[in-house]
Amino acid sequence: MKVIDIKQEESELILMAIENNRYAQKKIYSRFSSKMLSVCRKYIKDVHQAEDLMITAFMKVFINLKHFESKGSFEGWIRRIMINECISFLRTQKKISFLEDTFYREDNFIIIENDFSAEEIQLLIDNLPNGCKMIFNLYAIDGYKHSEIAELLGISEGTSKSQLSHARRILQEQLTKIKKYHHEVR
């Protein structure tokens, strides 16, 4: 049995893709496209628009591949390009707005034990106001810090924190309504 070092294979694919090797580019795209579509979908409600943005972002990945420094994970580097592409798109569409509210509360949110599918959770997140949705995704899903979000979006850390608090409150209200509905139906 032959053991293949995945990091070595990835490094070789990257080098080949830098040289515009279509096979290597296709292999990278095939390996990461489903995950990256999921990343884009978190920010962009319409799946077709998310797919278009993912494809555009992959073009940027291949154009900028020579700048990948192998300091972090390759997947993380690609993910960051996807997120930036989605944010840029939303900015140009003027679909992001933030309440310039520096007041926020660290609420204790109740975790509702229920079996929600990924699609149901995504629907709840999709119903958040765009600014709240973006910050919720950046912070809670993608692991950005408030200082990073503030710099990325050109807002204050307080605004980032208040938008996250607002998003959590809305999600909590939605989950409570669903739980109440399920309890009444039974």
N, C-alpha and C positions, 0 to 999 in steps of 0.2 A: 504494500500500500504506500502510495506517495503522499507525503504531507506537504501541503502548500501553505506558505506563510502569507496570510491575507494582507498584512501591511506591505510586504514586499510586492505582492501582486498589485496592490493599490498604487504603490509608488511607480511601478513600471507602467501601469495604465496612465497615470498622470503624465509621466514623461512622454509617452507615445501621443497622448492627447494634445500636449503642448506643441508637438510637431504636426498637428492637424490630422492625425491618424483617425479616420472615420470609425474604424472598428473599435478603437479604444474609447472614443467619444460616445459611441452607441452603448458600449458596455457600462460606462459610468452613468449614462442616462438611464439605462435599464435598471441598474442597481439602486439608484436613488429616486427615480421619478415618482413612485407611489408615495414614498414618505414626504417628498417635497410638495406634491399636490396636496397632501394633508396639511402641511404647514401653510400653504397659500390659502387653502380653504378656510382655515381658522380666521383669516383676516378678510377674505372676500366671500361674500354670501353666495354669489352666483358661481356655480361649479365650472361653467364654460369660461367665464372671465378669469377664474382662478387658474384654470388650465392654460389659458393664453399667457397669463403672467408668469406661470411656472416655466413655460417654453422660452419666453423672453429672458427670464432670469438664468436659465441654462445657457443661453447664448452668451450672457455676461460671464457665467462661470468659465466657459471655454475660452473666451477672449482674455480673461484675467487669470487664467490658470497658472501662467508663469509667475504670478505674484504670490501664489500659495507657498507659505514658508514651512510647512510641516511642523509647526509649533503646537498646534492643537489638532483636533480630529478633522479630517477632510469633510466628513458629513456635517460637522458644526460650521465649517467655513461655508459650505454650500447653503446650509440653513440660513445663515446670516444674510447672504445675498438674496435669498427668497424673501425673507422678511423685509429687507430694505426695498426690494422691488414693489412689494405690496404697499408699503407705507408711501413710497413715491407716487404710486398710482392713485392711492386714496387722496393724497395731497393735491395732485393735479385735478382730480375730480371734485375737489373741495368737499369731500364727504367726511371730513374729520372736524369735529368741533369739541372744544373742551370748555367747561365752565371754569373760569379763572377763580377757583375757590381754594384757598389755602387751608380751609378748615377740614379736618378729617378726624374720624374716630376709628380707633382700633376696636371694632366690635367683636364680640364673641359670637361667632356664627354657629348655629346648631347644624350638625351634620345629620341629614335625614337618611336613614337607612332605607334604601329602596333600590330596586334593580332598574336602573336607567340605562338604556342603550347609548352607545356613542352618538348615534344620530339624534336621539332625544336631547342629550346634553348639548350637542352642537346647535340644535334648534333654539334652546334656551339662550345660549351665548349669542347666536345670530340676532336675537331680539333685543339685545342691549343697544343703547345709543352707540354710534360708531366710536367716539372717543373713549368711552368706558370699555367697549369691546376690545379696542386695540391695546389699551393699558392692561386690562385683565389678561389677555393673551400673552403680552410681553412679560408680565410679572409672574402670573400664576402658572402658565403653561410653558413658556420658553425660558424662564429663570433669569430674566434681566433684573437688575437692581433699580431702585427708583432713580438713582443718580444717572444711570445709563439711559433709562427711559427719557428722563428730562433732557439730556444732551441730544439723544436721537431725535426727539420730537420738537425740541426748542421750547420746552415748557419748564416750569419750576418743579422741584421735587414735591412741593406741597400740592400742586395741581395733580401730579401723578398719583400721590397717595389718596387724595380726595376722590379722584376718578375710580381708583381701585375700590375704595370703600363704598362708593355709590354702586359700582357694578356688583359687588358682593351682596349689598342690600337688595338690589333688584333680583338677583338670582335666588336669594334666600326667600323672598316673597313669592317668586314663581314656584319654587320647590314646595313651599308651604301650601300654596293653592292646589298643586297637583296631589300632594299627600292628602289634603282634605277631600278633594274630589274622589280619589281612590277609596278613601274610607267611607264616604257616603254611598258610593256605588255598591260596595260589598254589602 
